[in-house]
Amino acid sequence: MKKIEVIIKPFKLEDVKDALVEVGITGMSVYDVKGYGRQQGHSELYRGAEYVVDFLPKIKIDIVVKDEMVESVINAIVGSAKTGKIGDGKIFVSSLDEVVRIRTEERGSEAV
């Protein structure tokens, strides 16, 4: 099993969600987050004063999938989130040792 963590631009959330549903993803967690990478924030003018916005609004999505679904999930995310501009986001894939569904006590890939 793998945990896929995705950071994307907020306006891409619906496109990514729709693409993930198309490849068979039935559940995900979505968070509003702030951060920066190469995009480095930007300057804004507010009431005549300039200030720097270091942390930009982003969306984080967590998904847990079986190993054989990883490539199709990555392709769906890239295809739906990519604008070709800086700040499109990142995808992180890590291995999971165990998953337990609390309600039924199922373990492993059955709990996904």
FENCOR-V10398 format. One record per residue. RES is the residue in one small letter. PHI is phi as a letter, one per 30 degrees, with the letter a starting at -180 (NA if undefined). NEAR is the number of other C-alpha atoms within 8 Angstrom. Layout:
BEGIN
RES/PHI/NEAR + RES/PHI/NEAR
END
This chain:
BEGIN
m/NA/11 + k/b/12 + k/c/12 + i/c/13 + e/c/11 + v/b/12 + i/c/11 + i/b/14 + k/d/13 + p/e/8 + f/d/5 + k/c/10 + l/e/11 + e/d/7 + d/d/9 + v/d/12 + k/e/8 + d/d/8 + a/d/11 + l/d/12 + v/d/9 + e/d/7 + v/c/9 + g/j/6 + i/d/8 + t/c/5 + g/a/5 + m/a/9 + s/c/7 + v/b/8 + y/b/7 + d/d/8 + v/b/8 + k/b/9 + g/a/9 + y/a/10 + g/b/6 + r/d/6 + q/d/7 + q/i/8 + g/i/10 + h/a/7 + s/c/8 + e/b/8 + l/c/8 + y/b/7 + r/h/4 + g/i/5 + a/c/6 + e/c/8 + y/b/8 + v/c/8 + v/c/9 + d/d/9 + f/c/9 + l/c/9 + p/d/10 + k/b/12 + i/c/15 + k/c/12 + i/b/12 + d/c/11 + i/b/10 + v/c/10 + v/b/11 + k/d/10 + d/e/7 + e/d/5 + m/c/8 + v/e/10 + e/d/7 + s/d/8 + v/d/10 + i/e/9 + n/d/8 + a/d/12 + i/d/11 + v/d/8 + g/d/7 + s/c/10 + a/c/13 + k/d/8 + t/c/5 + g/i/5 + k/c/6 + i/e/6 + g/j/9 + d/d/11 + g/k/8 + k/b/7 + i/b/9 + f/c/7 + v/c/8 + s/b/7 + s/d/7 + l/c/8 + d/d/5 + e/a/6 + v/b/10 + v/b/9 + r/d/10 + i/d/6 + r/e/4 + t/c/5 + e/i/8 + e/d/9 + r/b/10 + g/i/10 + s/d/8 + e/d/6 + a/d/10 + v/d/9
END
